[in-house]
Amino acid sequence: MAGGIDRECCRPASEAGRWYQSLEARLVTLHRMSHPSGRPWIIAHRGASLQAQENTIAAFELAADLGADAVELDARRTADGVLVVHHDDTVTGLDRPIVAMNRAELAATAPWIPDLGEALTACADMWIDVEVKNDPRDADWDPDDAVMRTIVTDYGTADIVITSFNTQTVAVASRAGLRTGWLIGRKVDPVEATVTAAEAGHEFLLPHFSTLRGRRGKHIVAAAAGAGIELAVWTVDKPADLVRLADLGVGGIATNAPDIARAALAP
């Protein structure tokens, strides 16, 4: 962002200290919208989740070892307001949703679930897509966007990309100055969504990869380019699909297998 960084207002919580120390290096990467090599960014979906338990420190560290450029992870809150990383609002085998347990209870029963700050630290050599879960059908439905406001307060405005299917939630992030992207489901028209995303000030549009097929795919990529939006698709593991999407010109690909993606997209 122009004008430099106010380090005091953007300083994250102390638990993410090492993550913050790499801020300058990753800012350079994020400000270069396209990957320097010309290939799409390889975004490890919940970490290297094909080989490690998803959304865990092990998965994030393995993603870096396997050559991922970025990590996508999911943020939710506990009963006492601590942000943790988990895809679903419940944990298999537990009798209560995450939002009904305080952090200590969750740590005792599901010790593999990291705090958001711990996860960001583990991803220090990559840029990070934090997907904020906020669905009215979930137990932790957050109409006041408390999770998003905590992220704004504790983790600054410059070195993560916030994404969500919830347009209100991602709008809160955009207004606060965070880099943002709008996740869309398969029933949303990606061409129309590029206009909506651009008008809302988002940098990324994230459709499912299956919507980019045939001539339709070329049309979607062209629409995103015309709107000044980076297109990042989810979730792609087959080499043939990885190559096809790279040839189409998408800017980022979320994958459960960053090593497969690196091999498929190697020059």
C-alpha positions as a Markdown table, in Angstrom:
| # | Residue | x | y | z |
|---|---|---|---|---|
| 1 | Met | 0.0 | 0.0 | 0.0 |
| 2 | Ala | 1.1 | 3.5 | -0.7 |
| 3 | Gly | 2.5 | 5.7 | 2.0 |
| 4 | Gly | 4.2 | 3.0 | 4.1 |
| 5 | Ile | 3.1 | 1.2 | 7.2 |
| 6 | Asp | 2.0 | 2.5 | 10.6 |
| 7 | Arg | 3.8 | -0.2 | 12.6 |
| 8 | Glu | 2.0 | 0.6 | 15.8 |
| 9 | Cys | -1.5 | 0.5 | 14.6 |
| 10 | Cys | -0.8 | -2.6 | 12.4 |
| 11 | Arg | 1.1 | -4.6 | 15.0 |
| 12 | Pro | -0.4 | -8.0 | 15.6 |
| 13 | Ala | -0.8 | -9.8 | 18.9 |
| 14 | Ser | 2.4 | -10.8 | 20.5 |
| 15 | Glu | 1.8 | -14.5 | 19.8 |
| 16 | Ala | 2.4 | -13.8 | 16.1 |
| 17 | Gly | 5.8 | -12.1 | 16.7 |
| 18 | Arg | 7.8 | -14.1 | 14.2 |
| 19 | Trp | 5.0 | -13.8 | 11.6 |
| 20 | Tyr | 5.1 | -10.0 | 12.0 |
| 21 | Gln | 8.9 | -9.9 | 11.6 |
| 22 | Ser | 8.6 | -11.3 | 8.0 |
| 23 | Leu | 6.0 | -8.5 | 7.1 |
| 24 | Glu | 8.3 | -6.4 | 4.9 |
| 25 | Ala | 9.4 | -9.4 | 2.8 |
| 26 | Arg | 5.9 | -10.7 | 2.2 |
| 27 | Leu | 4.5 | -7.3 | 1.5 |
| 28 | Val | 6.8 | -7.1 | -1.5 |
| 29 | Thr | 5.4 | -10.4 | -2.7 |
| 30 | Leu | 1.8 | -9.4 | -2.2 |
| 31 | His | 2.2 | -6.1 | -4.0 |
| 32 | Arg | 3.4 | -7.9 | -7.0 |
| 33 | Met | 0.0 | -9.2 | -8.0 |
| 34 | Ser | 1.2 | -11.8 | -10.5 |
| 35 | His | 3.7 | -14.5 | -9.7 |
| 36 | Pro | 7.2 | -13.4 | -10.9 |
| 37 | Ser | 7.5 | -16.6 | -12.9 |
| 38 | Gly | 4.3 | -16.0 | -14.8 |
| 39 | Arg | 2.6 | -19.1 | -13.4 |
| 40 | Pro | -0.3 | -18.9 | -11.0 |
| 41 | Trp | 0.3 | -18.6 | -7.2 |
| 42 | Ile | 0.2 | -22.1 | -5.6 |
| 43 | Ile | -2.1 | -21.7 | -2.6 |
| 44 | Ala | -2.0 | -24.7 | -0.2 |
| 45 | His | -5.7 | -25.4 | 0.7 |
| 46 | Arg | -5.8 | -25.8 | 4.5 |
| 47 | Gly | -2.1 | -26.5 | 4.2 |
| 48 | Ala | -0.6 | -29.5 | 2.5 |
| 49 | Ser | -3.9 | -31.3 | 3.4 |
| 50 | Leu | -3.4 | -34.3 | 1.1 |
| 51 | Gln | -0.5 | -35.4 | 3.2 |
| 52 | Ala | -1.2 | -33.9 | 6.6 |
| 53 | Gln | -4.2 | -33.2 | 8.8 |
| 54 | Glu | -5.8 | -30.1 | 7.4 |
| 55 | Asn | -5.6 | -26.7 | 9.1 |
| 56 | Thr | -2.8 | -27.9 | 11.5 |
| 57 | Ile | 0.7 | -26.5 | 12.1 |
| 58 | Ala | 2.1 | -29.7 | 10.5 |
| 59 | Ala | 0.1 | -29.1 | 7.4 |
| 60 | Phe | 1.2 | -25.5 | 7.1 |
| 61 | Glu | 4.9 | -26.2 | 7.7 |
| 62 | Leu | 4.7 | -29.1 | 5.1 |
| 63 | Ala | 3.1 | -26.7 | 2.6 |
| 64 | Ala | 6.2 | -24.5 | 2.8 |
| 65 | Asp | 8.5 | -27.5 | 2.5 |
| 66 | Leu | 6.6 | -28.7 | -0.6 |
| 67 | Gly | 6.9 | -25.3 | -2.4 |
| 68 | Ala | 3.6 | -23.5 | -1.8 |
| 69 | Asp | 3.6 | -19.8 | -2.3 |
| 70 | Ala | 0.6 | -19.2 | 0.0 |
| 71 | Val | -1.7 | -21.0 | 2.5 |
| 72 | Glu | -5.4 | -20.8 | 2.8 |
| 73 | Leu | -6.8 | -21.4 | 6.3 |
| 74 | Asp | -10.1 | -21.0 | 8.1 |
| 75 | Ala | -10.8 | -18.7 | 11.1 |
| 76 | Arg | -13.5 | -19.3 | 13.8 |
| 77 | Arg | -13.9 | -18.2 | 17.4 |
| 78 | Thr | -14.2 | -20.0 | 20.8 |
| 79 | Ala | -16.6 | -19.1 | 23.6 |
| 80 | Asp | -14.1 | -16.7 | 25.1 |
| 81 | Gly | -13.3 | -15.0 | 21.8 |
| 82 | Val | -10.0 | -16.6 | 20.9 |
| 83 | Leu | -9.6 | -17.1 | 17.1 |
| 84 | Val | -8.7 | -20.6 | 16.1 |
| 85 | Val | -8.2 | -22.4 | 12.8 |
| 86 | His | -10.7 | -25.0 | 11.8 |
| 87 | His | -13.0 | -25.5 | 8.8 |
| 88 | Asp | -16.2 | -26.7 | 10.4 |
| 89 | Asp | -18.1 | -25.1 | 13.3 |
| 90 | Thr | -17.9 | -28.5 | 15.1 |
| 91 | Val | -15.1 | -31.0 | 15.7 |
| 92 | Thr | -15.8 | -34.7 | 14.9 |
| 93 | Gly | -16.3 | -36.6 | 18.2 |
| 94 | Leu | -17.0 | -33.6 | 20.4 |
| 95 | Asp | -20.5 | -32.9 | 21.7 |
| 96 | Arg | -20.4 | -29.1 | 21.4 |
| 97 | Pro | -19.6 | -26.7 | 18.7 |
| 98 | Ile | -16.3 | -24.8 | 18.9 |
| 99 | Val | -18.1 | -21.5 | 19.8 |
| 100 | Ala | -19.5 | -23.3 | 22.9 |
| 101 | Met | -16.1 | -24.1 | 24.3 |
| 102 | Asn | -13.5 | -21.8 | 25.7 |
| 103 | Arg | -10.0 | -22.0 | 24.4 |
| 104 | Ala | -8.7 | -24.1 | 27.3 |
| 105 | Glu | -11.5 | -26.7 | 26.8 |
| 106 | Leu | -10.9 | -26.9 | 23.1 |
| 107 | Ala | -7.1 | -27.3 | 23.6 |
| 108 | Ala | -7.7 | -30.2 | 26.0 |
| 109 | Thr | -10.0 | -32.0 | 23.7 |
| 110 | Ala | -8.7 | -31.1 | 20.3 |
| 111 | Pro | -5.0 | -30.1 | 20.8 |
| 112 | Trp | -4.2 | -30.1 | 17.1 |
| 113 | Ile | -6.4 | -27.0 | 16.5 |
| 114 | Pro | -4.1 | -24.0 | 16.5 |
| 115 | Asp | -4.8 | -20.4 | 17.4 |
| 116 | Leu | -4.8 | -18.1 | 14.4 |
| 117 | Gly | -1.7 | -16.4 | 15.6 |
| 118 | Glu | 0.2 | -19.7 | 15.9 |
| 119 | Ala | -1.0 | -20.6 | 12.4 |
| 120 | Leu | 0.2 | -17.3 | 10.9 |
| 121 | Thr | 3.6 | -17.8 | 12.5 |
| 122 | Ala | 3.9 | -21.3 | 11.0 |
| 123 | Cys | 3.1 | -19.7 | 7.6 |
| 124 | Ala | 5.7 | -17.0 | 8.0 |
| 125 | Asp | 7.5 | -17.7 | 4.7 |
| 126 | Met | 4.3 | -17.6 | 2.6 |
| 127 | Trp | 1.5 | -15.2 | 2.2 |
| 128 | Ile | -1.8 | -16.1 | 3.8 |
| 129 | Asp | -5.4 | -16.3 | 2.7 |
| 130 | Val | -7.5 | -16.2 | 5.9 |
| 131 | Glu | -11.0 | -17.4 | 5.1 |
| 132 | Val | -13.4 | -16.0 | 7.7 |
| 133 | Lys | -16.3 | -18.5 | 8.3 |
| 134 | Asn | -19.6 | -16.7 | 8.8 |
| 135 | Asp | -22.6 | -18.6 | 7.8 |
| 136 | Pro | -26.0 | -18.1 | 9.4 |
| 137 | Arg | -26.5 | -21.9 | 9.3 |
| 138 | Asp | -23.5 | -22.5 | 11.6 |
| 139 | Ala | -23.5 | -22.5 | 15.4 |
| 140 | Asp | -21.0 | -19.5 | 15.4 |
| 141 | Trp | -23.0 | -17.3 | 13.2 |
| 142 | Asp | -21.5 | -13.8 | 13.8 |
| 143 | Pro | -23.9 | -11.1 | 12.5 |
| 144 | Asp | -21.8 | -8.4 | 14.2 |
| 145 | Asp | -18.6 | -9.6 | 12.6 |
| 146 | Ala | -16.7 | -9.9 | 15.9 |
| 147 | Val | -14.2 | -12.3 | 14.3 |
| 148 | Met | -13.4 | -9.9 | 11.5 |
| 149 | Arg | -13.1 | -7.0 | 13.9 |
| 150 | Thr | -10.7 | -9.0 | 16.0 |
| 151 | Ile | -8.6 | -9.7 | 13.0 |
| 152 | Val | -8.5 | -6.0 | 12.1 |
| 153 | Thr | -7.4 | -5.1 | 15.6 |
| 154 | Asp | -4.9 | -7.9 | 16.3 |
| 155 | Tyr | -3.4 | -8.6 | 12.9 |
| 156 | Gly | -3.2 | -5.3 | 11.1 |
| 157 | Thr | -4.1 | -4.3 | 7.6 |
| 158 | Ala | -1.3 | -5.2 | 5.2 |
| 159 | Asp | 0.1 | -8.7 | 5.0 |
| 160 | Ile | -2.9 | -11.1 | 4.8 |
| 161 | Val | -5.7 | -11.5 | 2.3 |
| 162 | Ile | -9.1 | -11.9 | 3.9 |
| 163 | Thr | -11.7 | -14.0 | 2.0 |
| 164 | Ser | -15.2 | -15.0 | 2.8 |
| 165 | Phe | -18.4 | -16.2 | 1.1 |
| 166 | Asn | -20.2 | -13.7 | 3.3 |
| 167 | Thr | -20.3 | -10.3 | 1.5 |
| 168 | Gln | -21.0 | -8.3 | 4.6 |
| 169 | Thr | -18.0 | -9.9 | 6.4 |
| 170 | Val | -15.6 | -9.3 | 3.6 |
| 171 | Ala | -16.9 | -5.7 | 3.2 |
| 172 | Val | -15.9 | -5.0 | 6.8 |
| 173 | Ala | -12.4 | -6.2 | 6.0 |
| 174 | Ser | -12.2 | -4.1 | 2.9 |
| 175 | Arg | -13.4 | -0.9 | 4.6 |
| 176 | Ala | -10.8 | -1.5 | 7.3 |
| 177 | Gly | -8.1 | -1.5 | 4.6 |
| 178 | Leu | -7.3 | -5.2 | 4.5 |
| 179 | Arg | -6.6 | -6.9 | 1.2 |
| 180 | Thr | -9.8 | -8.9 | 0.3 |
| 181 | Gly | -11.3 | -11.5 | -1.9 |
| 182 | Trp | -14.8 | -12.7 | -2.5 |
| 183 | Leu | -15.4 | -16.4 | -2.5 |
| 184 | Ile | -18.3 | -17.5 | -4.6 |
| 185 | Gly | -20.2 | -20.7 | -4.9 |
| 186 | Arg | -20.9 | -22.7 | -8.1 |
| 187 | Lys | -24.3 | -21.1 | -8.6 |
| 188 | Val | -22.9 | -17.5 | -8.8 |
| 189 | Asp | -22.1 | -16.2 | -12.2 |
| 190 | Pro | -18.3 | -15.4 | -12.1 |
| 191 | Val | -18.6 | -12.8 | -14.9 |
| 192 | Glu | -21.2 | -10.8 | -13.1 |
| 193 | Ala | -19.2 | -11.4 | -9.8 |
| 194 | Thr | -16.1 | -9.7 | -11.3 |
| 195 | Val | -18.1 | -6.5 | -11.6 |
| 196 | Thr | -19.5 | -6.8 | -8.0 |
| 197 | Ala | -16.0 | -7.6 | -6.6 |
| 198 | Ala | -14.4 | -4.6 | -8.4 |
| 199 | Glu | -17.1 | -2.2 | -7.2 |
| 200 | Ala | -16.7 | -3.5 | -3.6 |
| 201 | Gly | -12.9 | -2.9 | -3.8 |
| 202 | His | -11.8 | -6.5 | -3.6 |
| 203 | Glu | -8.5 | -7.6 | -5.2 |
| 204 | Phe | -9.5 | -11.2 | -5.6 |
| 205 | Leu | -12.4 | -13.2 | -6.9 |
| 206 | Leu | -12.4 | -16.9 | -5.9 |
| 207 | Pro | -14.7 | -19.2 | -7.9 |
| 208 | His | -14.7 | -23.0 | -8.0 |
| 209 | Phe | -12.5 | -24.2 | -10.8 |
| 210 | Ser | -15.3 | -26.2 | -12.4 |
| 211 | Thr | -16.9 | -23.0 | -13.5 |
| 212 | Leu | -14.0 | -22.2 | -15.8 |
| 213 | Arg | -14.5 | -24.7 | -18.6 |
| 214 | Gly | -14.3 | -24.3 | -22.3 |
| 215 | Arg | -15.0 | -20.9 | -23.8 |
| 216 | Arg | -16.7 | -19.9 | -20.7 |
| 217 | Gly | -13.4 | -20.1 | -18.8 |
| 218 | Lys | -11.7 | -17.7 | -21.2 |
| 219 | His | -14.6 | -15.3 | -20.9 |
| 220 | Ile | -14.4 | -15.3 | -17.1 |
| 221 | Val | -10.6 | -14.7 | -17.1 |
| 222 | Ala | -11.0 | -11.9 | -19.6 |
| 223 | Ala | -13.8 | -10.3 | -17.5 |
| 224 | Ala | -11.7 | -10.5 | -14.4 |
| 225 | Ala | -8.7 | -8.9 | -16.2 |
| 226 | Gly | -10.9 | -6.2 | -17.6 |
| 227 | Ala | -12.2 | -5.4 | -14.1 |
| 228 | Gly | -8.7 | -5.4 | -12.6 |
| 229 | Ile | -9.5 | -8.4 | -10.4 |
| 230 | Glu | -7.1 | -11.3 | -9.7 |
| 231 | Leu | -8.8 | -14.6 | -10.3 |
| 232 | Ala | -7.9 | -17.5 | -7.9 |
| 233 | Val | -9.7 | -20.8 | -8.2 |
| 234 | Trp | -10.4 | -23.6 | -5.7 |
| 235 | Thr | -9.6 | -26.6 | -5.2 |
| 236 | Val | -7.5 | -28.3 | -7.9 |
| 237 | Asp | -5.3 | -31.4 | -7.5 |
| 238 | Lys | -5.2 | -33.1 | -10.9 |
| 239 | Pro | -2.1 | -32.1 | -13.0 |
| 240 | Ala | -4.2 | -31.8 | -16.2 |
| 241 | Asp | -6.6 | -29.3 | -14.5 |
| 242 | Leu | -3.7 | -27.4 | -13.0 |
| 243 | Val | -2.1 | -27.0 | -16.5 |
| 244 | Arg | -5.4 | -26.1 | -18.2 |
| 245 | Leu | -6.2 | -23.4 | -15.6 |
| 246 | Ala | -2.6 | -22.0 | -15.8 |
| 247 | Asp | -2.9 | -21.8 | -19.6 |
| 248 | Leu | -6.3 | -20.0 | -19.2 |
| 249 | Gly | -4.5 | -17.3 | -17.2 |
| 250 | Val | -5.8 | -17.6 | -13.7 |
| 251 | Gly | -3.7 | -15.8 | -11.1 |
| 252 | Gly | -3.9 | -18.3 | -8.2 |
| 253 | Ile | -4.8 | -22.0 | -7.7 |
| 254 | Ala | -5.8 | -23.5 | -4.3 |
| 255 | Thr | -4.7 | -27.1 | -4.1 |
| 256 | Asn | -4.5 | -29.8 | -1.4 |
| 257 | Ala | -1.2 | -30.9 | -3.0 |
| 258 | Pro | 1.3 | -28.1 | -3.5 |
| 259 | Asp | 4.0 | -30.5 | -4.6 |
| 260 | Ile | 1.9 | -31.8 | -7.4 |
| 261 | Ala | 1.0 | -28.3 | -8.4 |
| 262 | Arg | 4.7 | -27.2 | -8.4 |
| 263 | Ala | 5.6 | -30.2 | -10.6 |
| 264 | Ala | 2.7 | -29.7 | -13.0 |
| 265 | Leu | 3.4 | -26.0 | -13.4 |
| 266 | Ala | 7.2 | -26.2 | -13.6 |
| 267 | Pro | 8.6 | -24.4 | -16.7 |
